Amino acid sequence: MRLDISEIIREPGKSAHYTVHEPPLVDEDIECTDDIIGQLDFINTGDALLLRGSCDTCVMLPCSRCCTYYQQPVSLVIEEQFELRAISTGPRSLPHIVVVEEDESPIAGKLFDGNVFDLTEMLRQYILLNQPTQPLPPQHKDLCSLCHRRPEEALAELRSEQDIEPSGHPAFARLRELLEEQP
């Protein structure tokens, strides 16, 4: 979504509220599973354009242990400040144009095209920044942290795979054999 914020940039003290309801983003770095919902406020302070708000969505992430994909809720707290600069259009008596100064780094995604704000690019950047670096699915009470099953389920599967008697822990099977050999 691209927002024309010319009016806000032109008048110091002007503000605008936007309700965000964007479809899920899907690209090479992000796969959202839910719509991006939230709110944003643009405020012209005269010297800067402030952008504040919050948005929520869910993304698909691979578990850092087993690479199984799961849904991770992501909450974005957005706080940005862009410098405003006046450019003269002619002699001093003529009006000037106010433009947004943006980071010129080649790796930074462009958020502004003149006075048009690229909301989709900003949301993409914030989602990338708010994803966990080592994603793990949420842990549930009394479930194994590795396989997310109850310990008795994992043990039952291990017994059936190794065809071991159900009495005692499989790790102590050899010890049980030695004890049974004793007179």
TAPEHU-V383013 format. One record per pair of residues at least 12 apart in sequence whose ideal C-beta (glycine too) atoms are under 6 Angstrom apart, sorted by the first residue. I is the first residue (numbers start at 1). J is the second residue. Records with the same first field share a line. If there is no record, write none. Layout:
I=J ; J
//
This chain:
1=22 ; 119 ; 120
2=116 ; 118
3=117 ; 119
4=116
5=42 ; 115 ; 117
6=115
8=42 ; 44
9=98 ; 115
12=44 ; 46
14=44
15=43
16=42
17=41
18=40
19=39
20=38 ; 40 ; 55
21=37
22=36
25=124
29=128
30=127
31=60
32=57 ; 59
33=58 ; 60 ; 71
34=57 ; 58
36=55 ; 57 ; 123
37=56
38=53 ; 54 ; 55
39=53
40=53
41=53
48=81 ; 83 ; 84
49=82 ; 84 ; 100
50=81
51=80
52=79
53=78
54=77
55=76
56=75
57=74
58=71 ; 73
59=72 ; 74
61=135
63=137
64=134 ; 135
70=137
74=127 ; 130
76=126 ; 130
82=100
83=101
84=98
85=99 ; 101
86=98
87=99
100=112
109=121 ; 125
158=170
//
